[in-house]
Amino acid sequence: MSQGRGKEGSGKQVHLFILAFCLLLPLPCEGFLPNFWSRVLTLSWDSYTHQYMTQEAILNVTLEVLKDTGKHQGRHAKEETRLGRGFWRAVADVVSSNAAMDFLSSTRSDPVYHFDSERVEGAIGMLREFWTQTVLSVRAKEYQSARYSLGQLLHSLQDFYSHSNWVEMGRSSIYLHLLQPEEPAIPVAKEDKPTCMECFSATCRNNFLSALTNTQEDQQLLTTGYFSTFPPKPHGKCSHGGILDTGQHLSARGGINKDSTSPLFSPHHYLHVEAATLATEATLAVLRDLKDTVGHKVFLKLFSVKQVPALVFVMDTTGSMFEEITAARLRAHSILQSRANSPRQPGTFLLVPFHDPGVGPVYEADDPNQFMQYLENLMALGGGDEPEMCFSAIQLALTHSPPLSEIFVFTDASPKDAHLFDAVKALALKKQSKITFLLTEDPNYKTVKMKMRRRRKRRSKEPLSPDRFSLYSSLSSLSGGLTIFTTDSDIHRVSAIVEDNTAVDKVTLLHVESDQELMSVHSFRVDSSVTKVILRITGSIRECILTSPSEISQSLLSEHGPLAELEHFQGLYRISLLPPVQPGDSSVDFLYYFATVTNETHPGLARVEGSPVAGVPAFLVLAVTGLAPDEEVSFSHATLLGAEGQSLQQVTLNLSSSSSIHALDEVVGLVDSIPTVPFCVRLTGQDSRGNRLERVSTEMVHPTHVQIQVFSVPRLVPGHSTTVEFDVLNHGPARLFNLTADDDHGYIIMRGPHRFPVVAQGSFRGQVHLLTPATAQSGATVTLSLTVHALDSPASNYAVAYLTVVPPDGDTSPPSCSAARLQSDCPAACDGSSWSVSLVVSDNGRSGLAALQLHQGEGTLSLLHSPPPGHEQPHAHQNKTSDEDHRQHHHHHHRARLQRGDPPLNVSELVLGSSEPLWGMYTSSCCSTQAEILVWDAAGNMRRCHLTSGQQKKPRDRSSATSGAPQPALTSVIFLILAPLWSTLMWRVVVML
């Protein structure tokens, strides 16, 4: 709960805050049909959507990784069920990007993104570009952009099985050639070849010409349906079909899509399950390839699996900051000690120093000891004029930290770079990160520190304004953080807020900001799923009375009592409720977003980017996280709360699907009219015993009358210029608008505001031009922030785009691998006998071999300096030497040896050029008859090499070879989060200012 007086410079800024971390975020959607709402609009309740398939596949592969990791680390399987809210936020990024392909004007009608209109070759090229971009971004630790490109990849990949004749040809496994150029390709029907017959009913059966359903592989042809009237459909070609396809009445009439189980939207609805099964299998294969390419640890980091909250410090390092730097060190040390034995994955540690004019560098570490060393090396030196480059440092912190981070800014100076406020605000809201300022200077009083600054002869020639910290207060308020004015003597104790905010599994019960001069009363509910309750008030108060559900009251400022303990530091009151607080689990929380209905190319709910438009209806979609599958909790409504906690509107909620899955409950409600004033969201429900459950968001939503939408997100190529187009939509009267554009790499060619008029209810399309230097690193992500302001009103909005740097001539060809000489004569009794096979790997592209790993098999892979004898004449013969004898025989040839479980070996230094082959010999006991070797090139392309003792070349089904697991069914994998709900208590706090 937080409460604050908003008048800048009044000296009585107050925030009342209940400790908890509220994750507000979209769990977006997309599918054959984009998301859950598509089922409603198409009356196809049993359809598999892009959202469902993507969520399920990510969850399944993540659990596979955790299970495998747990085996090696000796952890119990039950420990792997708690994936964390950060995981669902990361999944939401992928699902949202997937869904956007059907909603964005730049992609929804482009056949290349959807395998439409027989643009198969272009779509395959796009798929491979998405794969390369994803791998490059992950390797560069640009996880946000990696999730974005992964979502795009999965959308196009899934659409192939619904929009093509793959299923109708009798294919029961996935089309490997889509992402594996070396695999056999099926030719696409030529433009002048008819593919469909006329169909005059909603359900089209047997409307393919016979050549398109031929089950003989050497005589098959691929085709996909034409959607709408562009590009023009040649006579006799198949349509996509369905009531949204304006070209379905052109010859050949009808359609072939399998997007849903509804005949109104999908003429081949009766094959929907088959198409969805293959699409899910292909999605799993991509995720497993990605997991093997980047490694288990990085894969878990990509999806923020079980990550403890990031620890992000932005530190002013001028000469007056010695006490603050010391406090940060001590607080970080305390946090790291408390996390030492945590079973969760290591968190992210970030430190961004700044002064004037220097900012950075960004010190990022996964190792807590390394982070502490960075802090130890900080020194408080120098100074200058009073303002410092604070927003530049916060921008760096936001760019490099994961979503939902808590960022702590230690400074005693106002911002010199106030022009970056819009960019920082946009990033904070986009990533849903909270920013808390710990200011060791009171703007209303002359402190010792101010005198200290004067002694250091700061070059400020004008009196310092008491409002100079107002931008800090605004940023902390809108992001859900705090602004605390304290002193050097209290900073050590005040910094306890850092430890509070980075605790695991925080939730928010009440969040309020108040401008009232006299008294305010606020109530909050404590249920048994909460283990500890902390209230925080910033500023100054004259009285604070806490009342329990049993009407016991305690004046916290004047007496000790049975309800709570109060700690008072300069600028902060910290109140801890005393036991008994029923033991429980505080993981139940929610994420949310606003959405509008779209019925253009695909029906569904399109997520509103940026702030919602005031005065119009919208859907509120909430994803409740942290629930155990067997826990009966219902959520009846959400309440939109004003800044002072008053109820603005109640929204009735309904489940978006028939049941909850994997501790994720998605509910949706219609907001009759978005309020015109800032608000936050409170979710209300009850458990099976009828006890009430409440959770509250912390950041304030600021409704507006203007929107800004990025039309296209192109890739950046070193040495080339790039244009990003955007649309500004004016939902009010005719106005003059101002645009601010900023990027974190300085690639924008024309920097500064851009002014333009927009008519009432009209739009304006603009452009931002960037120039990528020739030295730009492939995989780097440029974060572009766009903010639009009305000049005659407070209306404003923002958009954030992630642009990835890609090589000018990308390599999408994976390495090759061939087994050439097999030595095997394994008897029925396998003990004491061995088999071996020689192989050669090389890169077909321009990148060169990068890494190699023995993924499956119990033998040993030896890399050789030269081809083994007889490599060119493969044949089988008896081999009675033991595994050890074989290794000794070739000892002088060995460059390296690999066994299962070893990390990927960097082989780039073992080959002289990109085209030089690498020789190897795999030797294993006859009791282990198969092996799989993974080979990567420098561009991230991967090849799986399958070896077997029985035959040199064995037909393989890629669906099982990729994963090492049976084919998945379209069912849910349920994991348990046990969190007993005990009772609900109502507390009341009275604050006098």
Steps between C-alpha positions, in 0.01 A plus 500: 500500500639839416369843560655824398439870487545606145583871521860532396714698741242496777730303723222262603512239229340189650467142378328218687615171357440138582803291413438285201599464141214510254570363157287674247530357165332362204482135440426557136382255249497371149426186303362338198249731657696756701369447854232385740257775389520367145318188623215721617477699179511190280283281726775237490561429868719197433741669255870506572635854481847643445489606864425151629751319280778747576440507877477122520816441297709750698376352826570141393856570382570709810389216724718262299801725559426530871456126531832435327673770703348363819635153426852635475462711814311241706185709546157352552254535215254694716754780528462563128131593510545862607594684184434851632308799371798607295458181298141583409607854413764360262249256349268796452767678293519206261122453482440871451751516215337193349152656522614832362572335164121474451423847635770743382421672172852434373478121538137386517446508122851414381490142365869442574435513876216246480595255225213634289462542123765236421776734622669194648861575407478855635338373820772237546767767458321715757483207744875445476566871549286493816700202628835670436376821661376310807830319552706817446288690752523226763877478462521877541282470817231706327222282634215741437567521126569125490152428637354741245661327199424157646130587517505607135676178400250282682203678346614444142608144576165411654309660214672275245316191621163675499533691172666235279404157366762326718238317708289413194802330343491249783809636672523398865832664590627856477653655187870506583602710202333810644794559734749241370614587145682168460179300548297403191271770364160448340444717192232768505228495236578744220295814463318372192412161650148473646489348846137496617155409378187706556332470843161656566450411867651619825673163547726412208592132470720357226529838325871455423594376154644149518862612452475701822398205716736242350654288776801394288774732619681528166182626331373746760447875458458764767240772486354754741176695487464854363357747751293800395560659158866595534711359361252410223398134499564320170207305358462158659713569805382419853364768729576534869124495553262601776268798538791745551665405168371742237656288225320175585242555224761519225570180311570256640237582760518367854815472709749273675597659833490292819528794744201397713228241550238745369380443140417871479867590525680178393379296201734214604397524866478120522883482472564770761623261769744329261642837392521625858679182609768546233527873575555421868757235413687749278488760778648250745774412251600867462510555876706185554742605228525841663560339839780286358649793307524747788530251787271417791613784725450769237166351394372532856629858510325579172169411663584637846435158653505506880710815491538694822427871457774696327715729714548824306687800643538836326771687694602864501879488551574867565705597804204546737371141454734305729229407753256392228755275330588343835131439576450335160794268564373393841145448376615298198715283724203430728279407204760267351548326833125438532493352147805279546307176554205578274397218261401758240705596197762774552365847445625790295729758662539842339695807602490824299719783636454860385614855569555788257566456215589131536239222499573129536634263408235242584642240737295184457565173678339166573760430768415682827867516597581678176219747568634571847843563347345756267347675802829488692677670210261799500651823625331830582709759319464833325188701444409801295176689465212357702303314228631157395432259214249294697243417232773381262606250766140390568449449128802268492371311804155452344649385172725237657276375783223240459130599509336541840825621655534723805748780425652702784650841431739650756569869443492846657477694174226596255508376138706685243354290218130569558441469125524121547203486738257388227730221380561377855129514581416298188759234583387473862135450399585262216713276723277554804799580717480706817740785566569612857708810578698529823586870514737618770409864459181672610396755236350731763783532749862599494675189613855416588527334162407822319771681691737224405414553135575870534836424657576290193426814298218368290444718200131570551448877461125502574309396814392136488126456449307298760319337204818365343418143614144505365585279202635236739172508692298470178705208374482307826125561526408381153728194523376394845821589686574757769691824543660521845670815629741403776841591640850357496460392862180301421582363155636174648167422668281644225673273249317209667236577238733340245489172688122524544434563132727226366354229722362197318124460451381846596141608443325833547190534718454878477666786314384858553631849427319781677488879479275538803621753755326363807413135540452197277373152588600194298412132545681192375439128531757250624433140398686190603693482174711787638781428743618848588345845477697824484354848460712789384425870517727758343508864601373639832189409702359622830307188593454144380239266655480134408180302569471121482194301385409452867491881543821518705675830426857618545646847459825413329676834559436524874482152647613140479221255448395152399434571132819631344847642545602829343847608387539869417786638295528835332255481210367149566269320743526120492221310677513121553188314609568277799404132522275318489496516120394161376782325314436468129637561153490846348543392137138570393508812283383625161614653175269703277452693179227682310377378163252581225308269267631466147313324217728572207714210373464298821243553775635547849600742773783729396708629789508878544860619485584798718232675705131422432269757343274679751124494466471194274421136585779244522557152634706443813691171478660368818728199543499376858828326587616288790188286539525128568303294244287343774436834671143620462520877477254711304546861396176692476603853407771759461475857624660801335631714788582869484826645631357538852353149507143596406300260283451629146344195333436133574564248224329159507736219404453167325741216431648525151520121467331199653764441763824633637829343400841491660421741784386756243138617503398742225190714556348776290249778558353790305584852616198706394709816471868549581519768775634842413721519811800287603414168666637167615335156500384293798406134444247342738412134547438237765625155591297182548426600862350830393796706626565814300823541300625834366804611300578852375723636225747770594562711190243750387334467160474842333213501246546722197340620175791423268669177391828430328555170319822381339405390150810296424799369696778445245836338564813713518787424262850635577592787269143557381220742584162376623155659512247429775145607421240583763139617516361761739125461560313799640183405693418861592450833323747635245831561674864578451726220622865475591705180445812406693716214372800350677710185474754359741780472240480843339413364155221750425617730224258784572468549876259728678124574515288496188178706490194421286120559497242216506134559418220389732474119508778495241844351464851596396773272367856599581847357466816472705827444316792314656852438372671185627881534507703243309659392828168405664507156662261238361237408755505838674158650571419867456209615717300772327263708715234722344285739703225725367361804692206728426612863527170627643411215739662237724426227242811290426595144419804289421628208293817293537656295220795260515718502188756223455830535313542214251790415265475661155499159330368253755598134504198270535668175390583257782819293511513158337586172668565161345602162641746324271650188659320273740685241705246279671437136572301515818400158640174427679682534832614862475735505800869526407441591133506837331417672173638811338422727209708771335335821389575834340327832573528821300314825452304554182454871562739789550513511878728205574472229764448635850419225751439130539338292776425134568132531586401134531702181531717336764819486293785740424537737206862568403586789268792420269773697322457300178260251343515153657643225278259367241250782549434518128411128481223441752434140594423295807726240661561337832640713776611316808703774656367658814398862525819577691717323240336704226571829676866401554536400134396845380659698781737689274211619282283649773423869517230462765262248653135547587258298708130539572441777751801705390417858395527592131863512387616810314655363181549829314870493585538138388426579136708734286224634279122510478494216244754266666344174620543354847560127542380288787466147632219388725557184706248337732413180676265273309257543788441857382401476135411860407649846533415855399755775437404867476702726271465879476640764271584855608159626378314272742383244244495149645524150356415178682723207404347159577730200543402137548688174535248307286533682168690786351192694391178451686169658396401741769187673610606854588208539736659258745864550409488870580355458842591154619139473620172359370271716294297732718128492526307823527451463872603708796797431724386580851741593774414561864537813702370422847386816671237448770253780553408549864299807578439853387556790735402862447744763626452873509759775521430867574761753395506865609720734304 
